[in-house]
Amino acid sequence: MSVLSAAESAAPAAAERPRGVVVTGAARGLGRAIAERFAAAGHAVVALDVSADAASFASGLGAGHDAVVGDAGDPETVARACERAAELGGGGLGTYVVNAGVHSTGPATEYPLEEWDRLIDVNLRAAFVGARVARGYFTDGSSVVMLSSICASQGFAGRAAYCASKAGIDGLVRSLAMEWGPDGIRVNAVAPGTIRTEMQRAAVASGAASNEQYLGRIPLERVGEPHEIADAVFYLASPQASYISGVVLPVDGGWAGGGLPASG
């Protein structure tokens, strides 16, 4: 094993310069926390969201950030967001974060095919479209980080469409990592567990889920916070993760470990 010179060992830190970042679904929830994390580190963020709230959110981040209101599955809209992020970042597009998604439940035998198509379109097709368009704006060292889910690797009754869409994300991440790796582009995903978001609170309030049910499967015995997902996304996009690609990182309090926690 060779000994690195001081200059060589300092190289990853020096490479962590502000760059342009696109975050889809950034107007609320996990997307909002992710966008705020990159902005706090000095990166130029473009919030891509179907909601007009994206504009006011981006404005609230301060100067040097922007928003594109539109469909993250539309190639032209994605291109506008990537162009703007590259312009603001001054060094190409550094990171494209696939966060936008929808969720719905229902028995497989009664689940409307129209809803299946909508969910797969938003959660999976848009991820493929966005990554493919962003690829044209990347430079060496750029990366894609997608939001998967614990639902990608485990079965949940009533969530066949959602689980299938997130399993597709995992397959997409691994395939793109193999294909784009030779060009120095990394592709990874974060798989959140139960996180304290508006969606999680709504599920509990409606009776579709219960905190007790969740906590019984989580060794850390608590629900996660949005900033914990944002930190994981930021890490995978950073030079500190420069040799990590094709990985789906669980951020779930230990849920993915399987079995039952000590108190179970």
Buried (B, 14 or more C-beta within 10 A) or exposed (E): EEEEEEEEEEEBEEEBEBBBBBBBBBBBBBBBBBBBBBBEBEBBBBBBBBBEBBBEBBEEBEEBBBBBBBBBBBEEBBBBBBBBBBBBBEBBBBBBBBBBBBBBBBEEEEBEEEBBEBBBBBBBBBBBBBBEBBBEBBBEBBBBBBBBBBBBBBEEEBBBBBBBBBBBBBEBBBEBBEEBEEEBBBBBBBBBBBBBBEBBEEBBEEEEBEBEEBBEBBBEBEBBEBBBBBBBBBBBBBBEBBEBBBBBBBBBBBBBEEEEBEEE
